[in-house]
Amino acid sequence: METNEGRGVFASGAGALLGALGVYLLIAGFGGGVDWRTRWTFDQAGRLELEGVFIFFGLVVGVVLGAPAGAAFAVRLAGRGRALRTALLALVLAAVSVTILMRVVPTGPNDPVIAPYAVWAAVFAAGAAARAIVTRRT
């Protein structure tokens, strides 16, 4: 890893999280209504409603566009190079990890609401891991 690259790793993770979360809130919050309390739960009621469709769409677009864009922006803001490589790897890692989590974490009406926390933690970890992998010296 490059000298003092820990800051770049954290910046990439935080950028990926903020980018994905921002896009998610824009699409799910305003597309499905402005009831912010239910936007944080990924529609744990188990019903497919119009709001649920916007929540799903917001999550997908947030992970696919928001996470890599946020990671690249944060890496550049931190004054580090290879932002495009970091963004592309963050996209792949975030998409794979969130897809796996959404299949593994229970999201039924009687299950505890842990899916949102697991998803956002995975997005942060994907951004940070992408930066760590990109800057690793062989």
Secondary structure, DSSP 8 states (H G I E B T S, - for coil): --TTTHHHHHHHHHHHHHHHHHHHIIIIIHHS-S-HHHHTTT-TT----HHHHHHHHHHHHIIIIIHHHHHHHHHHHTT-S-HHHHHHHHHHHHHHHHHHHHHHS--STTS-S-HHHHHHHHHHHHHHHHHHHHH---
